[in-house]
Amino acid sequence: MAAASSLISTVFHFSSPLSRSPNRKLSLPLSNLKCLSLLHRNHNNNNNNNNNNSRILCFLNQFLHSRSLTPHNPLFAQNPSSSSSSSSSAFNSLLLLCTSLALSVSLFVADVDPASAFVVTTPRKLQTDELATVRLFQENTPSVVYITNLAVKQDAFTLDVLEVPQGSGSGFVWDKEGHIVTNYHVIRGASDLKVTLADQSTLDAKVVGFDQDKDVAVLRVDAPKEKLRPIPIGVSADLLVGQKVYAIGNPFGLDHTLTTGVISGLRREISSAATGRPIQDVIQTDAAINPGNSGGPLLDSSGSLIGINTAIYSPSGASSGVGFSIPVDTVSGIVEQLVKFGKVTRPILGIKFAPDQSVEQLGVSGVLVLDAPPNGPAGKAGLQSTKRDAYGRLILGDIITSVNGKKVTNGSDLYRILDQCKVGDQVIVEVLRGDHKEKIPVILEPKPEES
């Protein structure tokens, strides 16, 4: 290859009487040099054959003849006062012969694949939608964090107390004060929490507050404000089925991962992993959500937060194309209360009720009151609990059939109605007591503080 390169250099850079003449100079166009330089590429392909080489040589000859070095060709600028056209023609023929020989030797000596010798590699170009996705990931990744849940356990043999990872998940920066939002089930049972920022710095995190019913938790880290980039908060009330969504998280402990999909359903209902209480208006998406994605953001095409990835429907535990996210409109109100008060003031009736299956077996529709503590809202209002008489026979308590005129068929219906109420509101509870119905006014009270 060195010999071939040297030969080509000699052909185009040699000093001849004509080239040294002040009235005649050699100038080779840049486009021709580029074409010749292609012969030096792709040295790894040894699949040459005589037929292909012949075609390449034929092409080269045609190329050179098409650029034939005549007095009219721009390769040479001749002086009109040149003494002899015959000497110019002889020189051009000699140069043509040397060039053909140099190119031929370059092909055979360098083992260049003839088919790829003249292929120009074009720079990678992305489509408009690809550029938008890349930009969205780059701009929002600094807002996503990795959360490690550490639990204290005692070694069975040495009796040493150790902190071992018992789970991990994702989260995102809410504000410049260091508040991190994630799922409650990501931090449940933790004795210590670690948050890893986008720059791979790991910080200790403290729990500000959590809402088990909606599976939302707020942490706080002590980090410089320049390291914290809050995620843009969007709106989930106007979402449409079919619009594109993007999920960023740390599935299976892998560093920031982006998955894409569409909104495949709206106003779904799932149960909280901690309390079983229903979460309404959940977003369903086919963007891949796997273990470790929990607590990460779900974004719209503008890069704004529209939900928290919280659950998947999967018999195997991995993504099956059905994931669920808590809408940001629900999350915003919860986070504001947790940041301000450290807890969520959600109204309750103050009862314990029987499983829905037990009530169905009785052949009635509603919520059976198992216990209504006297110091609770329902107990103060006079709702009756299920109990046994002196002979051990079971006496059913009140069965709630409606609240404020809205029908109640199971526990989910009751929770859904209470979520629309506020602490201090008075509701009219209709119950089935024995063989008759009664309407009882109940003043809702806040949910007791939990540790």
Disulfide bonds with the S-S distance in Angstrom:
none
